[in-house]
Amino acid sequence: MRLFDTFRQDSRHAIRILLQNPGFAAVAIFSLALGIGANTAIFTLIDTVLLRSLPVRDPDKLVVFALNPDRPSVGSNYPDYEYIRDHNKSFSGVVAYGGGGTPAAMEVPEEGAHTSSQLVTTTLVSGNYFEVLGVVPAVGRLLTPADNKTEDAHPWVVLDFDFWQRRFGGDPRVVGRAITLNGSPFTIVGVVRSGFTGAVVGSHPDIYLPIMMLRGISRGVRQWNNRHFWWLTILARLKPGVTLQAATPEADFDPERRPVAAFDKDYAVRNRGTLLPGSGGYSFLRNQIQKPLTVLMIVVSLVLLIACANVANLLLARAAARQREIAIRLAVGAGRARLISQLILETVVISVLGGLAGLAFAWWGVRVLLTFFPKRAIPVDLNLSPDWRLLAFSFGVSLAAGLICGLAPALQATRPNLTSALKDQASTIGRSRFDLRRALVVAQVAISLLLLIGAGLFVRSLQNLRSLDPGFVRERVLLVNVNPQQSGYKGQRLRDFYDRLLAGVRSFQNVRTASLANITPLAGSRWNSDVSVEGYQRKPDEKPYIDFDAVSPGYFETLGIPMLLGRDFRSEDNPAFTPDPKPRPDPEDNNLGP
């Protein structure tokens, strides 16, 4: 009780002292607010993207399947998922889901033709997805294994809670309502509970539907059961007592452990597997920004040290002005330890106020940082609401900053020359105090130079990257993303739409040429397949995969890509066109086949 009373008295004294010096307090609080706010902003992203666990049951029991143990990359196909799900001894459940989501056009027929379609984010999941993750419904029911048995036979969807509130006003009668996704009919069977936003950090789906309904929203462009369609993430829950290390062999497509009938030997050799911790799920975003966030955390930590050194110098200067006050208190019997604690408490009050101001700065800073995230067709959607870890981090940094700023000045201030101080002589500041102030100035300059050099190297690296030749002409190229399939276009109607689109764009006065492409340069997407070359016998250890793209005539001219051999595509190059099948030495005359 006495300790609490002492703390309360010292706190009141600290606040009173700061109110008597508002200019000093404002400068110190602002300096620390910038440093603490920058650290809090970066930690917010680190916590959200890298550290936060999925809002599911026992997330520490989850593991993610990956390929290539040396440089793990996540991606699998449905046949592999089925085999792992049905032939394992280490997992109580194995689920699959489709990456970061797929955009689709949603309509609600009962609302009438006057309502326009709405672009939503869909995620295809296995039937046991919610059951294995331990997620319960808010309304209705969730998908079950029975909802993912037969292709195109389970037109059921589950709504995200936030989407349900936003689009349907939280109406519980939404269960049983009909909707269409890209023109295909579906029925709403339930709403997932509040707080669950899927298993992919950075992607917040609006609608969940069974994997077997892939063709319903993709218009049959791709097959869900294609072994070379690497579109799924596989997540599993470990059985009680099973460790990640013990379960890792279950992920390895080793022909010695797998029946050859299930996986051909060549396929198994190419696709060695491993397991990764899955408490936070898996996210493309995590891989892209983990290193940049680590670098930024180091940078803002140095910025905070500069702010602390600046405030410490202010405290030393202020201590010189208070030397007579401190000397009198020591002379009348005040304990040095009590004075030190009071001076440190004054600094802690400043740092805590700086931390509170830093929270506002962090809120703004995080949203600025989000504008630098990689651009995708589906925008990054992060839950940035503060939690106890963020508040604890901010308070901890504020407390640490207060101790760093205040300890050395407090020790110096409580060692005055009492005789000179009581005579109010300025020389009582003391030689050692000047040495400390010079040391702080040197530290500030050194850290600032380090940051400036780092910034200079970063700018130089950006300049070097801008000077790299990407293989195409970047100037005067405009990219527009269109997806008429989301509005129900298919077959000949889809081809006619693209023909009219290209003709219309090419007719513009300021357009020299235009073309279409399934994947644009530097988009970060891949489309590959197993291929063969006529007249060429593949070596046993040779990988037959190539990346490819689907483009329209004029693509290479539009991007300024020169043709080394042969010619560009022409409008008459249609499916009925058959090249000479005879293999020839010139590679432009050889045929590729799946």
Residue, then its C-alpha position, 0 to 999 in steps of 0.5 A: m500500500r505504501l509503495f502504491d501511495t509513493f508511486r501515486q505521489d511521484s506520478r502527480h509530481a511528474i505530471r505537475i513538472l511537465l505541465q510547468n514546461p509544456g514546450f519541453a514536454a511537447v517536443a519530447i512527446f512528439s519525438l518519441a511518438l514518431g519513433i514509437g509509432a513507426n515501430t508500432a506500425i511495422f509490428t502491426l503488419i508483422d503481427t497480422v501477417l507473420l505471427r497471428s494464428l488462424p481463428v480456429r480450434d487448436p491452430d498449433k496442430l495444423v501443418v501445410f503441405a509443400l514441395n521441394p524441402d530445400r526451398p519449400s513452395v506451396g501448391s498441390n492438385y486434387p488427385d494428390y489431395e485425395y491420396i494424402r487424405d485417404h492414405n495417411k496415419s498422422f493426421s486426424g483430417v486433411v483439407a484443401y482450398g484454392g489459394g487466395g480466392t477467385p473473383a466472381a460476378m454474383e446476382v440474386p435472382e429474386e431481387g429482380a432484373h433491376t439489380s446489377s451483378q456484384l463482384v465477390t471473392t469466392t474460395l473453393v474448399s474441400g467438404n471437410y474444410f470447416e469440420v477439420l478447422g473446427v469452425v461453426p456456423a452462425v446461421g444454417r449449416l456449413l459444407t460437409p464431406a457429402d457436399n463435395k462428392t460429385e462434380d457439378a452436383h453440389p451447388w451449395v455455398v456458405l457466406d462469410f459473416d461480414f459479407w452476410q452483414r454487408r450484403f444481406g443485412g444479417d438477415p437469417r432468412v438468407v438460408g435457402r436463397a438462390i444466387t448465381l455466380n458467373g451465371s451458374p445457380f447456387t443455393i445459400v446453406g449457411v453463414v460462417r461464424s464471426g471472426f473466421t476469415g479463411a485460412v489465407v492471410g490477406s485474402h478475405p473470401d465472401i463466399y465458400l463453395p465446394i471444390m467439385m463446383l469449380r467448373g460452375i464459376s470457371r466456365g469449364v476452362r480448367q479441370w479440378n482433377n488435373r494432376h498438373f493443375w497446381w491450384l490447391t493448398i493442402l492443410a492437415r491437422l496432426k493427430p494427438g501425440v504426432t509431431l511435425q517431424a514425425a509426420t513429414p514422411e507422409a508429405d513425401f511423394d517417394p516411390e519407395r513409400r508410395p505405390v507406383a500405381a498411385f504415383d509414377k516414379d518420374y512424378a514422385v522424383r520431381n515432387r518431393g514433399t515436406l511439411l511446414p507449420g500451419s498455425g497461421g495458415y499459408s499466404f502468398l503475402r507472407n512470403q512476399i513481405q517477410k524480408p521487407l518487414t524484417v528490414l523495416m523493423i530494423v530501420v524503425s528501431l534505429v529511428l527510435l534509438i535516435a529519438c531516444a538519444n534526442v530526448a535524453n539530450l533534452l533531459l540532460a539540458r533540463a537537468a542542468a536547469r534543475q540542478r539547484e532544485i535537486a541539490i536542495r532536495l539532496a541537502v535536506g535529506a532526500g534519498r538519491a534512489r527516490l530522486i532517480s525514480q522520480l526523474i525516471l518516472e517523469t521520462v516514463v510519463i513522457s514516453v507513455l504519452g508518446g506511445l499513445a500519440g504513436l498509436a494514432f501515427a501507427w494507424w495512419g502509417v499502416r494504411v500508407l504501407l498497405t498502398f505499397f503492397p503487391k497489386r493483385a486482382i483481389p485486393v489485400d484484405l487484412n484484419l488490422s484491428p488492435d489486439w492485446r499483443l499490439l497494445a502490449f507491444s506499444f506499452g512495452v516499447s514506450l516503457a523501454a524508451g522511457l527507461i533508455c531516455g531517462l536512466a542516464p540523465a537521472l543518474q547524472a542529475t543526482r550527482p551534483n556538486l552540492t556546494s556549487a549548486l547551492k551557490d547557483q553556479a553554472s559550472t556545476i553541470g560537471r565534466s562527465r555530463f558534457d561527455l555524456r551529451r557529446a556521446l549522445v550527439v555522436a550516437q545520433v549522428a552515427i545512426s543517422l549516417l547509417l540510415l542515410i547510407g542505407a537509404g542511398l543504397f536502397v535508392r541506387s538499387l531501385q535505379n538499377l532495377r529500373s534500368l534492367d531490361p524486362g524483355f519488353v517495351r514499358e513505355r506507353v503500354l496500358l494494361v486493362n483487366v477484363n473478365p467477361q466470363q464472370s458475366g456469363y460469356k462463353g463459347q462463341r459469344l465470348r470469342d465475339f466479345y473479344d473480337r469486338l473489344l480488340a476492334g474497338v480499342r484498335s480504332f481509338q485515335n491514340v492506340r497504335t496496336a492492342s492485344l490480349a493475354n491470359i497472363t501479363p508480364l511480371a504478373g507473378s502468375r504461372w501456367n505450365s504443362d507437361v510437353s513433348v517435342e516431336g523427334y526428341q527423346r526426353k532424358p530420364d532426369e529431364k523435367p518436361y514442364i514449360d511455362f506458357d501463356a495464351v495470347s492473341p495476334g499482335y501481342f509481341e508487336t504490342l509489347g515491342i518483343p522482337m521475333l528471332l525466328g518465325r512469325d507472330f500469330r495470325s487471325e487465321d491460326n485457328p484450331a483447324f490449322t494443322p502444321d506440317p507434322k514432319p520434324r525439322p532441324d529448325p526449332e520453329d518448325n517443330n511441334l509441341g504436344p501435351 
